């Protein structure tokens, strides 16, 4: 059911139920329970970033002299609209951040804003030249 919803979250419960062998009512109830359990966190639309002026993608390793998993850091990252993902990591840095901007100049400005976050001491940036695919979580595993 989750795979079917990831393919098309706008389909009617009747179509969803038919695809997974349930009635429309049973499909609706199962989706409601999945939302209550936070298995389904949100319903969204997959937008082409380049089509809306966010064609430059970069992954930024953020080095820090403090723990980056606390609320102030999270809130500072969430306040930057160009940051589309942020992960506390183990390895050569404290955070891995995915940034989407319109231009490399905008990316540079974004890096300056990242440096302004308390505790950040450095960054290493990897600019994406081409993306083959980005896929949703495989729920069959």
C-alpha positions as CSV (number, residue, x, y, z in Angstrom):
1,X,0.0,0.0,0.0
2,X,2.8,2.4,0.8
3,X,4.5,1.8,-2.5
4,X,1.2,2.5,-4.3
5,X,0.7,5.7,-2.3
6,X,4.3,6.8,-3.1
7,X,3.6,6.3,-6.8
8,X,0.4,8.4,-6.6
9,X,-0.9,9.8,-3.4
10,X,-3.8,11.5,-5.1
11,X,-5.6,8.4,-6.3
12,X,-9.0,7.7,-4.9
13,X,-9.4,5.2,-2.1
14,X,-11.3,2.9,-4.5
15,X,-8.4,2.8,-6.9
16,X,-5.9,2.3,-4.0
17,X,-8.0,-0.4,-2.5
18,X,-8.3,-2.2,-5.9
19,X,-4.5,-2.0,-6.4
20,X,-3.9,-3.7,-3.1
21,X,-6.9,-6.0,-2.8
22,X,-9.0,-4.0,-0.4
23,X,-12.3,-2.2,-0.4
24,X,-12.3,1.6,-0.6
25,X,-13.4,1.8,3.0
26,X,-10.7,-0.6,4.2
27,X,-8.0,1.3,2.2
28,X,-9.2,4.6,3.8
29,X,-9.1,3.1,7.3
30,X,-5.6,1.6,6.7
31,X,-4.3,5.0,5.5
32,X,-5.8,6.7,8.5
33,X,-4.0,4.3,10.8
34,X,-0.7,4.8,9.0
35,X,-1.1,8.5,9.5
36,X,-1.9,8.1,13.2
37,X,1.2,5.9,13.6
38,X,3.3,8.5,11.7
39,X,4.3,6.0,9.1
40,X,2.8,8.5,6.6
41,X,4.3,11.8,7.8
42,X,2.8,14.0,5.1
43,X,1.3,14.0,1.6
44,X,3.3,16.1,-0.9
45,X,3.9,16.8,-4.5
46,X,7.2,16.0,-6.3
47,X,8.3,19.3,-7.9
48,X,11.2,19.6,-10.4
49,X,13.6,21.9,-8.6
50,X,15.1,23.3,-11.9
51,X,11.6,24.2,-13.1
52,X,11.1,26.4,-10.0
53,X,14.5,28.1,-10.0
54,X,16.4,25.7,-7.7
55,X,18.5,23.8,-10.2
56,X,21.8,24.0,-8.3
57,X,22.1,21.1,-5.8
58,X,24.9,20.7,-3.3
59,X,25.7,18.5,-0.4
60,X,27.5,20.4,2.4
61,X,29.6,18.7,5.2
62,X,29.4,21.1,8.1
63,X,32.2,21.0,10.6
64,X,31.5,22.3,14.1
65,X,33.0,22.7,17.6
66,X,29.8,21.9,19.3
67,X,27.0,19.3,19.1
68,X,24.9,20.1,16.1
69,X,21.9,18.0,17.0
70,X,20.3,20.5,19.4
71,X,17.2,22.6,18.9
72,X,18.9,26.0,18.1
73,X,20.9,24.5,15.3
74,X,17.8,22.7,13.9
75,X,15.8,25.9,14.0
76,X,18.6,27.9,12.3
77,X,18.7,25.3,9.5
78,X,15.0,25.2,9.2
79,X,15.0,29.0,8.8
80,X,17.1,28.7,5.6
81,X,14.7,27.9,2.8
82,X,17.5,26.7,0.5
83,X,18.3,23.9,3.0
84,X,16.1,20.9,1.9
85,X,17.7,18.2,4.1
86,X,19.8,18.2,7.3
87,X,21.3,15.2,9.0
88,X,23.5,14.8,12.1
89,X,26.2,12.4,11.0
90,X,29.2,10.4,12.2
91,X,32.3,10.8,10.1
92,X,34.4,13.7,8.9
93,X,31.8,16.4,9.9
94,X,29.0,17.0,12.3
95,X,26.2,17.6,9.8
96,X,25.3,16.8,6.2
97,X,23.1,19.4,4.6
98,X,21.5,19.3,1.2
99,X,21.1,22.8,-0.4
100,X,19.1,23.8,-3.5
101,X,19.7,27.2,-5.0
102,X,19.1,29.0,-8.3
103,X,22.8,29.9,-9.0
104,X,26.2,29.2,-7.7
105,X,26.3,32.8,-6.4
106,X,23.2,31.9,-4.3
107,X,25.0,28.8,-3.1
108,X,27.8,30.9,-1.9
109,X,25.4,33.2,0.0
110,X,23.9,30.1,1.5
111,X,27.3,28.9,2.7
112,X,27.8,32.3,4.4
113,X,24.5,31.8,6.2
114,X,25.6,28.3,7.3
115,X,28.8,29.8,8.6
116,X,26.8,32.2,10.7
117,X,25.2,29.4,12.7
118,X,26.7,29.3,16.2
119,X,29.3,26.5,16.5
120,X,30.0,26.1,12.7
121,X,33.8,26.1,12.0
122,X,33.9,25.0,8.4
123,X,32.3,23.4,5.4
124,X,33.1,21.2,2.5
125,X,30.8,21.5,-0.4
126,X,30.1,19.0,-3.1
127,X,28.1,20.5,-6.1
128,X,25.9,18.1,-8.0
129,X,26.5,18.1,-11.7
130,X,23.7,15.7,-12.7
131,X,21.2,13.6,-10.8
132,X,20.3,10.2,-12.2
133,X,17.4,9.7,-9.8
134,X,16.1,10.4,-6.3
135,X,13.8,7.7,-5.0
136,X,11.3,7.3,-2.2
137,X,11.9,4.8,0.6
138,X,11.5,1.2,-0.6
139,X,8.7,-0.2,1.6
140,X,9.0,-3.8,0.3
141,X,12.2,-4.5,2.3
